[in-house]
Each structure stands twice: as C-alpha cells, then as structure tokens.
Amino acid sequence: MEHPENSEEYKGLVVNAGIEQPSIVNPYLKFRKKPRRREFSVGEYVEGIVKGNVTVLSQAVTLVESVKPEHQAIAQEVIEKCLPYSGRSIRIGISGVPGAGKSTSIDVFGLHVLRQGGKLAVLAIDPSSERSKGSILGDKTRMEKLSVHPNAFIRPSPSAGSLGGVARKTRETIILCEAGGFDKIFVETVGVGQSETAVHSMVDFFLLIQLAGTGDELQGIKRGIMEMADGIVINKADGNNIEKAKLAASHFRNALHLFPAPDSGWSPKVLTYSGFYGLGIKEIWDMVDEYFAFVKANGYFEQRRNEQAKYWMYESINEHLRDSFYNNETIASMLAVKEEEVLNGKLTSFVAAKKLLDAYYDTLK
Ligand code: GDP
C-alpha cells in the first residue's frame, strides 16, 4: 500500500512500505516431542541384556517393577528366557540399621570387589520406604564412587508395596542382572524389619553391619537377625572408637555361641572395620571368599540355592493366589462389609473368612 506520507505534499519525507514482520515464533522450529522410549520385543530385551546393554537391562527392570499386567507379561517372558544365563554369580545381602554405614561401606566394598574384575549390581529391598519413591538407594550420591563406575549397576528398591512383592521384584532383577553378566550382586536392606528374611532368601552370604555400643547387639538377637548372618562386621572402628568396636566384636562372638551351628557348617565370623577410612576391607572380603570356597566345597552353596528356588516357587504361588483373591470383584465388594460384621461382633473372623472364600470359589466355577 502506498503511504500517504509519500504523496507529493510531503516532499523529503519518504517512508518505505513496511516489510512483513516475521512471526515471533520460528516457523521452522518444530516442537519436538520427547521421543517415546522405544519398546522392545521380548527377543530384543533378552538379546540386549545378554550382550550387557545396561540401558536395555534398566528398561527390563522397569517392566519387572511395573504393576501393569501387560508389562508383567513381557517381564515374565524376558525373565524366563534369561534364566539359562543366570545363576553364575555370588549374591551377598548387606543389612544394617540406618546410619550403620551401609552406603559408605557398599561404595568401598564395591570398589574393592570390582578391582578384582567382573561386574557388580547393587539392588535393594526396602518395602517400608515411601519417602524417595520407595527407594533407600534413590539417591545415587549415597554411593558416590560406585555410581559412576562403568562396571557397576545401582538400582533402587522397587517402590513400596508388600514385602513379598518388593522381594519378588528384587529377586527377578537379580536374574536379569546375572544374565547381563553381573557376577557379583549386593542386595541391601535396612536392618529394621522383616526384610532381612526376604534378603536372606535370595542371597548366598548375609553380611550384617553393626555398630559398637548402641545396644543393637541385643536387638539383633531378639529379631533373629543374627542367626541369619554369615558374617558380622562392626563399622566405624576408627579414631577413638577402635577399642569400643573391638569390645563389641567380642560381645558378638560370645553371643554367636548361643545359637545352634548353622546348616552351612560355617562358623560366622565377626570383624571390625572402617568403611569411611577404608580400614579392614580386605579382611572382610577375604572372609567372604573363604566362605564361598567352604560352601562350594561342602555342597551347601547348591543346597541353599535349591532351597531358595523352592521357597520362591511357594512364594509365587502364594502371591498369585492372594492377588487373584483380593483382585476378584466379588470379593472386593464383600470385603468391607464382612470386615464391618467382624468388628461389630456379628460374625466371627473364621466364619467371615469362610464366607469370603466360598464366595471366591463360587466365582471360579
Ligand atoms: P546408612 O544409613 O547405613 O547407609 O549409613 P551411611 O553410609 O549413610 O553412614 C551414616 C553416617 O555414618 C555418615 O555420616 C557416614 O559418614 C558415617 N560413617 C559411615 N562409615 C563410617 C566409618 O567407617 N567411620 C566413621 N567414623 N563414620 C562413618
């Protein structure tokens, strides 16, 4: 359009026609969607895992942890196909109350075992923790050095759920890691509850981290955790804590005499160390090596793994039955009512249970 200012009347005042203003948004800029994670086929998962591809392994673990039935279906197939490649590892459970120094120690232990070669996976069982999306290991900085080690794979605990469920997922993750060539597996648990039993049911060696002078010795005995330990290590034996740690070690040694000899024939050892200063680490791993040589020679290694396999078969049956029962629509609608009736004294617990079970069996007919 011709500008009025360009008319003869306004000489000397020439205004050029404006040019079209570009859009404030670059038209060439495409809003790139975050690429969707590629979904692999079962075969691709297995191949990737067996080739040692950690990204594929991580994604497979995510499927194992997923509650979606379609994910579970793939996960189970992947696990089944990975089974023949699994089993060739040493599995070590590491337990201790919060603050005992598990992360500090696992960082040091991990580097120590990796110096001998191989690959290490660090997994966890922490059903109680909702705080960091169910992960005590959520914060990878807890294991600073290990988390950046090329041969270490650190995976937080599956998010909170029933202990059995969380433990099953960790056990399945062990299988995937082993198929991925991880020949050392650490399973960490907070030494405060039942999770030790779950860890014990999936590891070859159970290491209990204790502290001197916390009165924890007795708690360990009470909770039956000490019986499970193949090695008890007293952390923070440094500075002026060394003597206390040694004293605690002798208390533990005495306490261990109270228990019947373990089936393995191995006498659990008690050692002191400092995870922070890296003292006494070699001695702990010498003990672990000695244990493996011992139980492999006397056949207990195989025996324990077989018993664990049997245990997990029953655990899976129990879990499936429980899920099938509680996810049953008829049951779901009846449960609250029956519970109320029990609370009001209208039904005894046993009659209520029977009615619910009968209703469940009816739905199966
Ligand atoms: P976790 O809760 O069992 O994982 O324990 P952490 O590894 O986070 O350690 C708890 C605290 O104890 C941290 O402040 C560590 O620095 C400290 N700690 C861990 N190991 C040692 C040790 O060997 N000696 C000393 N003095 N402190 C330690």
Boltz pocket constraint, residues with backbone or C-beta under 6 A from the ligand:
constraints:
  - pocket:
      binder: B
      contacts: [[A, 96], [A, 97], [A, 98], [A, 99], [A, 100], [A, 101], [A, 102], [A, 103], [A, 104], [A, 105], [A, 142], [A, 235], [A, 236], [A, 237], [A, 238], [A, 273], [A, 274], [A, 275], [A, 276], [A, 277]]
      max_distance: 6.0
